[in-house]
Amino acid sequence: MSASVLFDAPGPKTVARHRIYSVISLVALLALVAFGVWKMYDAGQLEYALWEPFVTPDYVQYILVDGLLETLKMAFFSIIFAVVFGLVFGVAKLSDHGWVRWPAWLVVEFFRAVPVLLLMIFTFFLLAIGDGPLTSFWCVVIALTLYNGSVLAEVFRAGINAVPQGQGEAAYAIGMRKSQVMTSVLLPQGVKIMLPTIISQMVVALKDTSLGYYILAPGLTAVGKPIYQEFGNQVQTTIVITALYVVVNLILTWIATIVQKRLVGEKNPLELSRVGNLDGGRNV
Amino acid sequence: MDAVFSNFDEYLKAFGLTIGLFVVSGIASLVLGTILAVFRVGPVSVLNKAAAVYVTLFRNTPLLMIFIFIFIAMPVLGYNFKFVEGIEIGGWNVSAFFFRACLALTLYTSAFVCEAMRSGVNAVPLGQAEAGRAIGLTFAQSMNLVILPQAARAVIPPMTSVLIALAKNTSVAAAFGLAEATATMRGFTNNNADQRIGIFVAFAIGYIIVVEVISLSSYLVERKVRVAR
């Protein structure tokens, strides 16, 4: 039997047919790529002058230092704060006291349902514009903290719930207090399960830093504009900056996979979508 | 909140555009994502790899960069999508802005739709197909009666997450000149800076309603098709 539920193991005839399909689709894909390249060539977009800024040390430094570094800094701060936020609210959602649990639920659900960009604009108008105390850099960090923190709160809650029940019961049985059970039994084991999901969430945070474009925050999306305004190389700038994002995200995903293999083994990671789910309002 | 209530028709129009973006790009990305998923799980290895590359590329690219590519870079290559301006659907003129925003959202979301579909297919244990063939069902029967019904049920929760994310992602169109909810919120706040908290809450509630309607309808569908095991 084949390894897929969708089709049987192919016989010799089917193998031959698949070979023909492969050739046809390969030709079609190559034609598509060739058309793209030809279109670029036709529009004069492959000329060296338009790509030159990206091999000029000054501009490379500008992109990497003012762009990539700022983006990474924003992502770094927001993920650190989001972990703290998520830890507090995730544990609060597991509280035995209704007056702690319900407000925490409300906060988490609110920030998960509101678009990050809306949050960013709000924090920008509230804290940065005019003579506000913060720069737009920190507005991006705050908005991303609130959103990713709420997602992580769910991750923490699910991760703590994923620790086998006997662990908590055993801890209570040997006389530990509630806070001791949480901090010295449930959380340490839960973190192991959650870590890959937390790293995947970093990819989301990194991607969302690009939204700072709308509130004039620094970062990769912001450094593109002056470059293409000076050289008129919109296509090239977009390609280079997108490539930078993709490479950084792939590195993060790769780290998440390694951590997953080391800590959790071949088991499935936590079943939480990378894209902020609400799951019909139910508790998973 | 005064500013919102005195301009309530503008508020509704803004969310109308948000929902329009959501519906059009949602349907388009379901179609494109399904095609990609067919390639992704199908037996032809070239298409399989091509779909995998597409998914990896678009899942790791910020949506904003796709918007920038379509709104700023594509016109340089000679694609400004002005040809849609003449089309009229139900007395409503399609604008090039709307078309381009939907294109960007579709390209981005279809990668996630593809992954959701694939996870649905992967959720069906191999033993189900084997058991179906063992009791003498033909291939088509085992597909229609055993595999696809189970896969369709498993797809609903991840697909809901994708659609909710899409509804929230329509807000990115605000940065590119579409007067949808987020852009309107910015405009309101600009004009009435003293009411910024009320305006934010009003628009946030609008988004929460959109999101809750999606997740509630998914919950109802899921409950309707649920099978006791």
Chai-1 contact restraints between the chains, C-beta under 6 A:
chainA,res_idxA,chainB,res_idxB,connection_type,confidence,min_distance_angstrom,max_distance_angstrom,comment,restraint_id
A,M1,B,E130,contact,1.0,0.0,6.0,A-B,restraint_1
A,V5,B,V124,contact,1.0,0.0,6.0,A-B,restraint_2
A,V5,B,L126,contact,1.0,0.0,6.0,A-B,restraint_3
A,V5,B,A129,contact,1.0,0.0,6.0,A-B,restraint_4
A,V5,B,I147,contact,1.0,0.0,6.0,A-B,restraint_5
A,L6,B,V41,contact,1.0,0.0,6.0,A-B,restraint_6
A,F7,B,P43,contact,1.0,0.0,6.0,A-B,restraint_7
A,H18,B,P43,contact,1.0,0.0,6.0,A-B,restraint_8
A,H18,B,V44,contact,1.0,0.0,6.0,A-B,restraint_9
A,Y21,B,V44,contact,1.0,0.0,6.0,A-B,restraint_10
A,S22,B,V44,contact,1.0,0.0,6.0,A-B,restraint_11
A,S22,B,V46,contact,1.0,0.0,6.0,A-B,restraint_12
A,S25,B,V46,contact,1.0,0.0,6.0,A-B,restraint_13
A,S25,B,L47,contact,1.0,0.0,6.0,A-B,restraint_14
A,L26,B,V46,contact,1.0,0.0,6.0,A-B,restraint_15
A,L29,B,A50,contact,1.0,0.0,6.0,A-B,restraint_16
A,A43,B,L77,contact,1.0,0.0,6.0,A-B,restraint_17
A,A113,B,I208,contact,1.0,0.0,6.0,A-B,restraint_18
A,A113,B,V211,contact,1.0,0.0,6.0,A-B,restraint_19
A,V114,B,A204,contact,1.0,0.0,6.0,A-B,restraint_20
A,V114,B,Y207,contact,1.0,0.0,6.0,A-B,restraint_21
A,P115,B,K168,contact,1.0,0.0,6.0,A-B,restraint_22
A,P115,B,S171,contact,1.0,0.0,6.0,A-B,restraint_23
A,L117,B,S171,contact,1.0,0.0,6.0,A-B,restraint_24
A,L117,B,T182,contact,1.0,0.0,6.0,A-B,restraint_25
A,L118,B,S171,contact,1.0,0.0,6.0,A-B,restraint_26
A,L118,B,T182,contact,1.0,0.0,6.0,A-B,restraint_27
A,I121,B,R186,contact,1.0,0.0,6.0,A-B,restraint_28
A,F122,B,F200,contact,1.0,0.0,6.0,A-B,restraint_29
A,F125,B,T189,contact,1.0,0.0,6.0,A-B,restraint_30
A,F125,B,R196,contact,1.0,0.0,6.0,A-B,restraint_31
A,K207,B,P62,contact,1.0,0.0,6.0,A-B,restraint_32
A,S210,B,P62,contact,1.0,0.0,6.0,A-B,restraint_33
A,S210,B,L64,contact,1.0,0.0,6.0,A-B,restraint_34
A,L211,B,L64,contact,1.0,0.0,6.0,A-B,restraint_35
A,Y213,B,L64,contact,1.0,0.0,6.0,A-B,restraint_36
A,Y214,B,A175,contact,1.0,0.0,6.0,A-B,restraint_37
A,T221,B,L64,contact,1.0,0.0,6.0,A-B,restraint_38
A,Q234,B,I72,contact,1.0,0.0,6.0,A-B,restraint_39
A,Q234,B,A73,contact,1.0,0.0,6.0,A-B,restraint_40
A,Q234,B,V76,contact,1.0,0.0,6.0,A-B,restraint_41
A,V235,B,A73,contact,1.0,0.0,6.0,A-B,restraint_42
A,V235,B,V76,contact,1.0,0.0,6.0,A-B,restraint_43
A,T238,B,I68,contact,1.0,0.0,6.0,A-B,restraint_44
A,T238,B,F69,contact,1.0,0.0,6.0,A-B,restraint_45
A,T238,B,A73,contact,1.0,0.0,6.0,A-B,restraint_46
A,T242,B,T61,contact,1.0,0.0,6.0,A-B,restraint_47
A,T242,B,M65,contact,1.0,0.0,6.0,A-B,restraint_48
A,Y245,B,P62,contact,1.0,0.0,6.0,A-B,restraint_49
A,V246,B,N60,contact,1.0,0.0,6.0,A-B,restraint_50
A,V246,B,T61,contact,1.0,0.0,6.0,A-B,restraint_51
A,N249,B,N60,contact,1.0,0.0,6.0,A-B,restraint_52
A,S273,B,P158,contact,1.0,0.0,6.0,A-B,restraint_53
A,S273,B,S161,contact,1.0,0.0,6.0,A-B,restraint_54
A,V275,B,S161,contact,1.0,0.0,6.0,A-B,restraint_55
A,V275,B,A165,contact,1.0,0.0,6.0,A-B,restraint_56
A,G276,B,A165,contact,1.0,0.0,6.0,A-B,restraint_57
A,N277,B,S161,contact,1.0,0.0,6.0,A-B,restraint_58
A,L278,B,I164,contact,1.0,0.0,6.0,A-B,restraint_59
A,L278,B,S215,contact,1.0,0.0,6.0,A-B,restraint_60
A,G280,B,S215,contact,1.0,0.0,6.0,A-B,restraint_61
A,G280,B,S218,contact,1.0,0.0,6.0,A-B,restraint_62
A,G280,B,Y219,contact,1.0,0.0,6.0,A-B,restraint_63
A,G281,B,S215,contact,1.0,0.0,6.0,A-B,restraint_64
